[in-house]
């Protein structure tokens, strides 16, 4: 993001930008969909788990409610039975009569126990200290009216009393059934006429019924259901220590859907209340088990997302390269065209925007090439016209005849110095015109510049000396005519003329790196560094040298570059106070005479 803020991102390549945007969009989309999908799936699993737990709790509660109602019905029917009413109401003390009533009641109790296998015992206890029981027996002779279950039932005669795990009673089961496996129901028996409390009926129900119902409800691997009474005691729960860490008071204060952390494990607790009794039934399960499938799905989602991202990245690379490759190719061609390679063309296989751009590039390069050729042809034709105009203005035959006349007149008067100068001038014009040819041999060019030097030495006498040191092996090569004379003229007027004392001009020639190099050196005053740098700049960049067109050096350099290309031309070296050396670089082109014309042979290999 820092790259985006400081602007360096704008300077990145198109490939980098496209890949960045593709990967960013893909990663953002995959991440968003994965997070959203995981969240929705997690919520869905939680809702399904909660709904399943609530359904299980309600089923268990409904089944237990059935047993509770059946037990209450047993008590109700017993309390309405005439034998029970008579047993509890009769003040008689006849042992035989009491025994008869007791036997009748026990028989009735036995009938109900046979119909309801979950009932383990029934007690009918009267306020008159009479009692009849089936499946139970009294432990001591203490009165049953002093029992807590009896007092609670009498104290609230209109309510069914539920007692879980009845410990400490003065009665016990005839069978081997412990109090932990018993759920007791007690209700007061009233006189239907006077509503007087006659006694209490107690029914013991085996917890096996509750256990089978609770176990039939599954809450995952380690989830469970437990039942708690109105005092917070556990009516029934499977063997799990977690249940004893859940306070009844805390549970009453919570919503129906609560979360508790026990031993660093988060548990979901969903509970519901039994009507009238104050009991609660709760389902408990660890959240990590319920959400285990979510974690698994999230893992697979991440794997699939990463695989999708990798495939998408490869596809993005391919797609990006399909866009960037032709652009890079076009950019490479543009750089080569900038370097002067105008024959290159873009070869596109598509007709999309890039293909159309390539076609426009081809048209532009072709137009530039045509314009350059047109300008070059016009410049060449212009110079040829100027030269022909100059040659037309000079009547060669008239000029030669006049100079011959002057030469003979000087010989008649024995003026040898004049004869030498006139001869040099004749050679100068003859080679300069050279029958209209633009290219002559180096031998002729050296004769031309030597004729010029002879004329200049007549003027400057002892101040000017010269030496021409060019091996014969190079004198047969072709050069543009009149390229050395302007350089020598420049050396005389700008180097030696202003120097104190005499000066020397040396003309040398040799081959170097497949080219013919001619050098004109003088020991004159030299050129200041600033001016030297400017002059070399003009020579290397002719397009920037409009104000230098009047210089003979520039004209010679431009003729060479126009004829042979930018690899050839003039370069100047100079040291102020020591002199100047001008190097002329030309192609190695051998010349020979055929029918009075120069014929060139390229020796550059």
N, C-alpha and C positions, 0 to 999 in steps of 0.2 A: 504493500500500500504506500510505502514511502516513495517508491519509484513513480507511482501515479501522482503523488502530491508534488514532488519536485520537478516533474515534467520530463524526466529521463525516459519514461515509458513511451512518450511520443516519438522518441528517436530510435526505438527498437525496430527490428525488422518486421515486415509484414507477416512472415512465418511465425515469429514469436508472438505477435499480437493475436493472430488467428488462433494459434494453439492455446494461448492464455484465455481468450474468450470462450473457446469451445470447452476447455477443461473446467473453467469456472462455472459455466452454465450447466454442464453435465454434473459436476460435483454438487453444485447447489441444488439441482433438481433431484438427484439421487438422495442426497442428505435430507432434503425436505420431505420427499416421499417416504424415505425409510423412517424418519422420526415421526411423521404424521401417521404412517401405517402402524408403527409399533405402538404409538399412543392409543390409536383407535382400537387396535387388537388387544392391548392391555386392558383398556376400559371395558371392551366386550367380554374378555375373560373374567374380569372382576364382576361384572354384572351377571354373567352366567353362573359364576361360582356362588355369588350371593343368592341368586334366585334358586339355585339348586339346594343350597343350605337351608334357606327359608322353607322350601318345599319339604325337605326331609324333616325339619323341626315340626312343621305343621302336621305331617303325617304321623310322626311319633306322638305328638301331643294329642291328636285326634284318637289314636289307638288307646292311649293311656286314659283319655277322658271316657272312653267306652267302658274300660274296666272300673274306673272310679264310679261311674253311674250305676254299673251293675252291682258293685258292692253297696252303694247307697240304696239301691232298690231292694237288695236282700235285707238290709236293715229295716227299710220301710215296711216291706211285707211282713217281716217278723214282728215288728212293733204293732201291726194291725191284727195279728193273729189273736183269736179269742183265748187260746191256751196261754199265750204269753201275757196278754192283758190280765187274765185271771190269776196267773202265777204271781204277777207283780202287785196285783190289787188285793188279793185274798189275805185277810188278817189271821186265817186259821193257823192252828199250830199242830194239827194232827200229822204225825210223821208219815203215816201211810198216804194220807191225801197229798202231802207235799211231794212225797216220793213219786206218786203217780203223775202229778203235774210236771215234775222235773224230768221224768222219763219221756213224757209226751213232747216236751220242748226239745229235749236232746234228739228225739227222733226227727222232729221237724228240722232241726239244725243239720242233722245228717243228710236229710233230703237235699237241702240247699248246697251242702258241700259236695254231694255227688253230682249235682247239676253244674257246679262251678268248681272245676278242678283247681283253679288258682287260689281258692280259699283253703287256708290251712287250719283255721279254728274259728269258733263262734262262742261268745260269752253273753249270756243274758243275766245282768246283775240288777237286783231291785233295791229300792231304798229301804225295804224291809229286811235287808241283809240276806235275802234269798238269792240264789244264783243257780244257773244251769249252763253247762259248757260242753262243747263237743270239739275234740281235737286239742283241747287245752286242759291243764290241771293246775289247781292252786298249790302254791309252794308252802305257804304257812297258813295259819288259821286267822291271820289278820283280816279284818273286813275289807272287801273289795271297794266299798264306798270311800275308803281313804286313799285309793289310787289316784294319781294325777289325771289319768285319762278319764276317770269317772267324774272327778270334780270339774274338769274343763268342759266336758259334755253337758253336765248339769248347769254349769255357769253360763253356757251359751246354748240353750236348748234348741234353738232354731237352726243351728249350723252343724254341718258335718265336720267332725274333727279328724284331721289326718295326722298320724304320728309315724314318722320314719324311724326305723331302727329302735323300736321300743325296748330300751334297756332299763333294768331296775324294777320290773313289774313283779307283782306277787303271783304271777301265773307264768306258765311255760308250756311249750308245745310238747304234746305226747310223742311226736316223731322227732327225729334228730334235725331240727330246724333252728338255726341260731337267730338271734334278734337282728343281726345285720342283714338277714335275708327276708325280713318281714316288713310289711307296710300295714299299719293298723288304721281302721276306720271306726269312729265312735260317734253315736248320736243318742240324744236323750229320748226316752219313750214317754209320751204324754197320755193322760187320760183323755179320750175323745170328747168327754162331756165336760169335765171340769178344767181340762188343760193342765191338770196337776202333773208334775214330773214324777213318774212311777219308778224309773230306773234308767239304765243305759245298756245299749246293745253294742258290743265290740266285735268287729270282724277283722281277722288277720288274713292278709293276702300275701302270697309268695311273690318276691321280687323277680322270680324267674320270668314272669310274664313281661315285666318292664324291661328286663335284660334282653329278652328275645326281640322285643320291639325295637329297642335302641340299637342293638347289634345289627338289625336288618337295614339300618340306615347307614350308608357309607359316605364319609366326608374326606375322600382322598386317602393317601397313604397313612398319614398320622393324625388326621382330624378325628374328632370324637364329639359325642353329644352327652351332656350330663343334665341332671335334674336337681334343683335346689329348693328346699322348703322355705317357708316365710321367715324363718329365723336365720337363714343363710347356711343351714346345714345341708350336707350332700345327701339327697335321697338315693340317687344312683349315679354312678359314673364308672367307666371302664378303668382298668388299672393304669393310671397316668398321673404322675406327680404334679403335672401342670395345673390340674383342677384345684389343688389345694392352695395355689398361688393366686387364685382369683377370689377376691373378697365379694361377699354378697352385697354389702353396703355399697361398695364401689360400682358393682354391676347395676344396682338399682338407679344409681345416679347417671349412668351412661345412656346414650341413645340406643335404639334397637340394634344399631350397627356400630360396634366399637372396635378399637385397636389397642392392644396391650403389648408391651415389650417385656418379655420374661427371658432372663438369661441371654440377653442380646439377640433374641429371636422375636420378630414381630408376629403377633397372632391376631387374626380377625375373629371377633366374638359377636355372633348374632344371636339374640335372645328374644324370648316371648314369654308372656305370663299365662298361667292357667286361670281361668275365671273362678272367682269366689274363694279359691284356696290360698291365694298369695304365692303359690309355687311359681318357679321360673324354669324354663327349659332353654338350654343354650347350646349352640354349635360352635366348636372351636377348631380352627385349622391354621397352620403356619402359612403366612403370605408367600414365602419363597416357594413352597410346593405348588400353590395355586398358580403362581406366575412362572413356574419352571418352564412351561411350554412357551411362554412369552420370551423368556431368555433364549431358549433354543431357536425360536423363530427369529429373534433379533440377530443371533449368531449367523444363521443361514442368510438372513437379509443382508448383513454386512458382507458376507462372502460373495453373495450374488451381486451386490452393489459394486464391490471391488472388481469382480470379474467383468461386470458390465462396463465399469469405468475403464478398465484395461482395454477391452475390445473397442470401446468408444474412442479411447486415446489413439489406438492404432488406426481406426477409421478416420479420426481427425487428422492424423499425420498424413495418411494417404490423400485425404481430401485437400489438406493444406498444400501438400506438395503439388497436387494437380493444378492448384491455382498459382502457387509461388514459382514453380519451375519455369513456366513460360515467361513470367515476369522477370526472373533472374536471367534467363537467356536473353531477353530483350534488353535488360540493363547492361549485360556484358557486351552485346552488340553496340549499344550506344557508346560505351567507353572506347571500344575499338574505333568507332567512327570518329570520336573526338581526337583520336591519335592519328587520323588521316586515312584509315582503311575504308574507303568509300565503295568498295566492290562487294561488301558483305550485305546479305539480305536475310530477313527473318523468315524462317520456314515454319509456318504454323499449320496445325492440322484441324483447327476448329474455326468456327465463324462467330464465336462469342465476342464479348467486349475486348478480351485480350487479343484475339485473332484480328479484330478490326483495328486495334491499336497497332499491332504488328504491320498490318497492311498500310496504315497511315505512315508508320516509320519508314517502310520501304519506299513509299512515294516521296517522303521528305528527303531521304538519302539520295534517291535518284535525281530529285530536283536540285539538291545541293551539288551533286556531281556534275550535272549538266551546267549549272551556273558557273562552277569553277572552270570547267572546260571552256565555257563561253568567254569568261573573263580572261583566261589564259590566252585563248585564240585572239581575242580582241587586242590584248596587250602586245602579243607577238606581231600581229598584223600592223599595229600602230607603230611599233619600233621599226619594222621592216619598211613601212611607208616613210617614216622619218629618215631612215638611212638612204632609201632610194631617192628621196627628195634632195638630201644633201649631195648624193652622188650625181644626181641630175644637174644640180647647180654648178658642179665643178666639171668642166670640160676636160676630161683626162688627156685626150690627145693634144689639145691646145696647151694644157699645163705642162705636159711632158716636153713638147716642142719648145716652149718658152724657156723652161729650165735648161734644156740642152743648149739653146742659143746663149744663155747666160754663162753656162759652163765653158763653151768654146771661146767666148769673148774673154773670160778670165784666164783661160790657158794662153790665148794670144798675148795677153799682158803679163803672163807669168805670175799670176796671183794664185798661188797654190792653195792658200788657206780658203780663198773664196771657192775655188774648185771643189775642195773637200766638203765645204758646207753645202754647196749646191747639189753635190752628188748625194750627200746624206739626206737632203730635203727631198730629192727625187725618189730615193728609196723609201723614205717615210710615206710619201703620197702613194707610191706604187703598191706597197704592201698594205697600206691602210685601205685603199680601194679594193684591191685583190679581186678584181673582176666581179664584184658583187657578192662574193662568198662570205658567209658568216664565220666559218671555221677554217683555220689555216694550220699549218704544221708549227710545232714549237720552234723549229729552226727559223722559219720566216718571222715568227713573233719576236724572237731574239734579235734578228736583223733589224726589225722595225724599231725596237726600243734602243738598240745600239745607235741607229741613225739619229734618234732623238737625243741621245746622250752626246753624240759628236757635236750636234748643233748647240746644246747647252754648254758644253765645255768651251766652245768658241766664245761664249758670252762670259762665263765665269772664270776661264783660264785656269790658273793654278789652284783656285779654291775648290774645284770639283775634280774628283777622281772616281773611277769605277772599275769593277771587275765582274766578269761573267763566268761563273763556274758551274756549267751544266754539262754532264757527260753526254757524248754523242748518242749513247743508247736511248736516251729519252727524247732527243731532238726530232725523232720521226713521229712522235705522237701528236694527235690533234688537240688544239686548244681554241677557244673563242678568240677572235682577233682583237687586238688593241686592249689587252687586259693588263699588260705590264707597264705600258707608257703612263697611264694615269697614276699608277703606284709610284713610279720613279719621279713623276712630276710632283707628287705629294711629298716625297722624301726631300726633293730639292728645295721647294718653296717653304715647307713647314719644319724641316729638320736642319738642313745644311746652310741655307741662305742666312738664317738668323744666328748662326753659330760663329763664334770668334775662331778664326783660323780656317784651315781647309777641312774638307769632309770627303768621305768615301762611301760609295754605294756599291753593294755586293749583291749580285743576282745568282741564286743557287737553285738547283733542281734535283729531286730524288724521288724514289717510290717509297710509300709508307702505307701499310695496311691495305694494299690493293688499290691505292690511289696515287696520282701524280701530284706531288707537292712542289710548288714554286715559292721561293722566298725572296723578298726584296728587303734588305737590311741597310740601315744607315747609322752613322755614328754622330747624328745630330743632337739637337737639344732634348729630344724625347717629348713625351706627352704626359701632362699631369694625370694622376690616378682617376680623379673624378671624370675628366673628359674622356679618358681611355675607357672607363666602364660604360659611359654613355654611348660612345662610338660602337663598342662591341655589342651593346644592347640593340642599337639601330640595325647592325649587320645581322644579328640573329633573329630579330623580329621585324621584318620589313614592313608589316602592317602598322607598326607603331612609329614609323620613320618618315612621315609625310614631310616634316620640316627639314629632313636630311637629303631630300632628293637632289639638291644641287651639288652634292659631294660626288667627286669622281669615284671614290672608293665605293660608295653606295651603288652607283650605277653599274660598276663592274660586278659587285656582289650580286645584284639583282639579276643581271644577265646570266650569271652562272647558275643561280638557283632556279630561274625560269627554264633554263636549258637542261639541267641535270637533276634538279630536285634539291630539297632542303639539306641533304647530307653533304652537300658541297658548297663552297663559298670562301669567304675571306675571314681571317681572324688576325687580331693585332696584339702584339706584345711590345711593351715599351717600358723603359726605365728613365725617368727624368735625369738629364745630364749625361746619359750614356748612349742613348739612341733608340731606334725603333725597328722592329722586325714585323713585316707583313707576310702572312702565310696564305697562299692560294691553294685550295684543295680542289683537284679536278679528277674526273674518271680517267682510267687508263684506256684510251682509245687510239689505236694505231692508225696512221694515215698513209696513203700512197697516191701517187699521181696517175690518173687515167684520163687521157685526152685533155690535159690541161686542167682537170678538176681533182679536188681532194676527195678520196674515198675512205671512209672510216671503218675500222675493224675493232670491235670491243674486246679488250684483253683483260677484263675484270674477272673472268672465270664464271 
